Amino acid sequence: MGPVQVPADAYYGAQTQRAVENFPISGLRVPRAFIRALGLIKWAAAQVNREMGLLDEKLAKPIGQAAREVADGGFDNQFVVDIFQTGSGTSTNMNANEVIAHRAAELLGHSITQKTGPAPIRPPIHPNDHVNKSQSSNDVIPTAIHLAALETIEHELLPALRSLHKALAAKARQFDRIVKIGRTHLQDATPIRLGQEFGGYARQIELAIGRVERCRPSLEELALGGTAVGTGINMPPRFAQQVIALINRETGLHAREAANHFEAQASRDAIVETSGALKTVAISLMKIANDIRWLGSGPRCGLGELHLPDTQPGSSIMPGKVNPVIAESVCQAAAQVIGYDATIALCGLSGNFELNVMMPVMAYDLLQSIHLLAASAANFTARCISGLKADEVRCRAAIEQSLAMCTALAPVIGYDAAAAIAKEAHRTGKTVRDIARARQLLPNNRLDQLLDPWRMTEPGTPSA
């Protein structure tokens, strides 16, 4: 395709440079977790190719070292190809191959500047012939996506969700004796304990953890071994199994070769599935964060049942204003994840025949979703949930004013009579208890028993 000018100090080569010039789209680059996965694949492939007699020890050793340096983050600034590129991710695979090849050549004593000029001195390690041996972009890129997702879920998302669950469960226990008004349709409903409300939030996150964990088996199936179209052309037998075994040993994962390589390369259903689970987690987080900021609204003219930790001044014009900014950040992150899921769904249905051609953006969006959920959940736990306090006085006052208290009277005096009490209480501004006493429909001790808020939170239990 003719000569191309590559920066003299770059570790990448001509194919990467062409991609840089061809795709000046967004400035977005592949995430660190994805680069790590690529490095691990190339490292393990070099070892297995050496063991199988396909790669000379003198080449395999520096390739393995260079690949480990890539995996460990030593060359992140050399991954310069835009996310919006060739749909197979070939440009990013070649970016990795070239960086590793030139770093390996450098380890052998060759200068990386030898690859440039009108008559470049070719280093002894070739990006395709050696670093990419027994592989194709078409099986390496989907494998890297799965490995990166598995590691990020394991080391970032699940620990963050478990910490959030623990914090919410602790608040559920702490708030269990506090009775407050329940709300349905944004209207007053029958009493509930604040601990019960938080127990519901804790259960949401417990279920979220389970949903994410159930994605593991799908992500653990790796496309490696299918090479170009799923047939495994140019790959020796058992190559993929041995590479995956090395990666598992290094990462502690339980990945395995795909049961069917044509499915593993033609579709990205595991990514779509995982993204769907992440979207559900995002929705759970948004629901909890929104509830908490509403329950903390005020401080004097809102619901005011919770006191959220003060984190920063809330207004450039209103002195003393403090806003629920941590909850708001969670909601924004959740909204972004929901948007990423829509993109991933569209990308998932863009598999044509033997290959999906939307993989780079799927990789970016999936890994961003995992990171956003992990970071926002961890921050929510540390800067909001752990410091929540309840306003017990406010909670008690709202219960006595609620018209829904009449619900407990309905089984005894009938629905219509109870509704009449609620209507008069609403018209006069008096409490349900006041109106019921004035009408003398029940003895006072029986009335107090029925209108005991705690009793309403545990139907069938005797009055406290």
HELIX and SHEET records of a PDB file:
HELIX    1   1 ALA A   14  ASN A   22  1                                   9    
HELIX    2   2 ARG A   32  GLU A   51  1                                  20    
HELIX    3   3 GLU A   57  ALA A   71  1                                  15    
HELIX    4   4 ASP A   76  GLN A   78  5                                   3    
HELIX    5   5 THR A   90  LEU A  107  1                                  18    
HELIX    6   6 ILE A  112  LYS A  115  5                                   4    
HELIX    7   7 PRO A  127  VAL A  131  3                                   5    
HELIX    8   8 SER A  137  THR A  152  1                                  16    
HELIX    9   9 ILE A  153  LEU A  157  3                                   5    
HELIX   10  10 LEU A  158  GLN A  174  1                                  17    
HELIX   11  11 LEU A  194  GLU A  213  1                                  20    
HELIX   12  12 ARG A  216  LEU A  219  1                                   4    
HELIX   13  13 PHE A  239  THR A  251  1                                  13    
HELIX   14  14 HIS A  261  ALA A  266  1                                   6    
HELIX   15  15 ASP A  269  LEU A  295  1                                  27    
HELIX   16  16 VAL A  325  GLY A  348  1                                  24    
HELIX   17  17 MET A  359  ARG A  383  1                                  25    
HELIX   18  18 ILE A  385  GLY A  387  5                                   3    
HELIX   19  19 GLU A  392  GLN A  401  1                                  10    
HELIX   20  20 LEU A  403  ALA A  408  5                                   6    
HELIX   21  21 ALA A  410  ILE A  413  1                                   4    
HELIX   22  22 TYR A  415  THR A  428  1                                  14    
HELIX   23  23 VAL A  432  ARG A  439  1                                   8    
HELIX   24  24 ASN A  444  LEU A  450  1                                   7    
HELIX   25  25 PRO A  453  THR A  457  1                                   5    
SHEET    1   A 2 VAL A 179  THR A 184  0                                        
SHEET    2   A 2 GLN A 187  ARG A 193 -1                                        
SHEET    1   B 2 GLU A 221  LEU A 222  0                                        
SHEET    2   B 2 ARG A 256  GLU A 257  1                                        
SHEET    1   C 2 LEU A 306  HIS A 307  0                                        
SHEET    2   C 2 LYS A 389  ALA A 390 -1                                        
SHEET    1   D 2 GLY A 351  ASN A 352  0                                        
SHEET    2   D 2 LEU A 355  ASN A 356 -1                                        
END                                                                             
